[in-house]
Amino acid sequence: MSTDYNFYGTLPPEHADEIKYNKRYKFLQVIEHDGINVYRGACYVKENTYVEKGVDVLICLDLYQFSIYKYDCVVVFSGDADFVPAIKRAKENGTLVLAIIGRNKAAFHLRNMVDVVIDLEFIIDKCDQTTLIQKLS
């Protein structure tokens, strides 16, 4: 059985926040070292907010391409409705699509399109709690 692990994201602009840039860069290096494929979109600052571009398109293209050439099953770790058309196409190609979504996330359209929804909290509850890094408020 062939398995790939892909991460899609961006680096914040280095000139906008060098510390955030370096932390994110190191994170991406670590996950690449662990065998996770990293695909990057673009990121820029607009009105003091980071704007990411191209990430959703990269995910959608891969969902579709994987369904044609590579995988019988894909797992999407998102509730973003932008992925619904690509998921629909993947399913039309015979690919089983699962989504990992937090219980409190609405994600109505995506929940109704995928074959299986797995609650993120269920996965977290099964993890060794000492290995989890808690998000600070």
C-alpha positions in Angstrom: 0.0 0.0 0.0 1.4 3.4 -1.0 0.9 6.3 1.4 2.0 9.9 1.1 1.7 12.6 3.7 1.3 16.2 2.4 1.3 19.5 4.2 0.1 22.7 2.5 0.8 26.1 3.8 2.9 29.2 3.5 5.7 31.1 5.1 4.9 34.5 6.4 6.9 37.2 4.6 10.3 37.4 6.3 10.4 41.2 6.2 7.0 41.4 8.0 8.0 39.2 11.0 11.4 37.5 11.0 10.6 35.5 14.2 7.4 34.0 12.8 9.1 33.3 9.5 12.0 31.5 11.2 9.7 29.4 13.4 7.5 28.4 10.5 10.5 27.7 8.3 12.0 25.4 11.0 8.7 23.7 11.5 8.5 22.9 7.7 12.0 21.6 7.8 11.2 19.2 10.6 8.1 17.8 9.0 10.0 17.5 5.6 12.7 15.6 7.5 10.0 13.3 8.8 9.0 12.4 5.3 6.0 14.8 4.9 5.8 16.5 1.5 5.5 20.3 1.9 3.8 22.4 -0.7 3.9 26.1 -0.3 1.6 28.8 -1.6 2.4 32.6 -1.4 1.9 34.9 1.5 1.8 38.6 1.7 0.7 41.3 4.2 -2.4 43.4 3.4 -3.8 45.8 6.0 -1.8 44.2 8.8 -3.2 40.8 8.0 -1.4 37.8 6.4 -3.0 36.8 3.1 -2.3 33.3 1.8 -2.8 32.5 -1.8 -2.6 29.3 -3.8 -2.8 26.8 -0.9 -6.4 25.8 -1.6 -5.7 25.4 -5.3 -2.7 23.2 -4.6 -4.8 20.9 -2.4 -7.7 20.7 -4.9 -5.3 19.9 -7.7 -3.7 17.1 -5.7 -7.1 15.7 -4.6 -8.1 15.4 -8.2 -4.8 14.1 -9.5 -4.4 11.6 -6.7 -7.9 10.3 -7.4 -7.0 9.7 -11.1 -3.5 8.3 -10.8 -2.6 7.2 -7.3 -4.9 6.6 -4.4 -8.1 4.7 -3.6 -8.5 6.8 -0.4 -7.6 10.3 0.6 -7.9 12.1 4.0 -8.6 15.8 4.1 -7.7 17.5 7.4 -10.0 20.5 6.9 -13.6 21.6 6.8 -13.1 24.2 4.1 -16.0 24.2 1.6 -13.6 25.4 -1.2 -12.5 21.7 -1.4 -16.0 20.4 -2.2 -15.7 20.5 -6.0 -12.4 18.6 -6.0 -13.8 16.1 -3.5 -16.8 15.6 -5.7 -14.5 14.9 -8.7 -12.3 12.6 -6.6 -15.4 10.6 -5.6 -16.5 10.4 -9.2 -13.2 8.8 -10.0 -13.9 6.1 -7.3 -11.7 7.5 -4.5 -13.0 7.2 -0.9 -12.7 10.6 0.8 -12.5 11.0 4.5 -12.3 14.3 6.4 -11.0 15.1 9.9 -13.0 18.0 11.3 -13.4 19.4 14.7 -16.8 18.8 16.3 -17.4 22.5 16.8 -16.7 23.3 13.1 -19.8 23.8 11.0 -18.3 22.6 7.7 -21.8 21.7 6.5 -21.0 21.4 2.8 -17.8 19.4 3.2 -19.4 17.1 5.8 -22.1 16.3 3.3 -19.7 15.6 0.4 -17.2 13.3 2.0 -17.7 9.6 2.6 -16.6 9.5 6.2 -16.2 12.3 8.8 -13.7 11.6 11.7 -14.0 13.9 14.7 -10.6 15.6 15.4 -11.4 15.4 19.2 -11.7 11.6 18.9 -8.2 11.4 17.5 -6.8 13.7 20.1 -8.5 11.7 22.9 -6.7 8.6 21.6 -3.3 10.2 21.6 -0.8 10.0 24.4 -1.6 13.3 26.1 2.0 13.9 27.1 3.0 14.1 23.4 0.5 16.9 22.6 1.5 20.5 22.7 -1.3 22.6 24.1 -2.2 25.8 22.3 -1.9 28.8 24.5 -4.8 31.2 24.5 
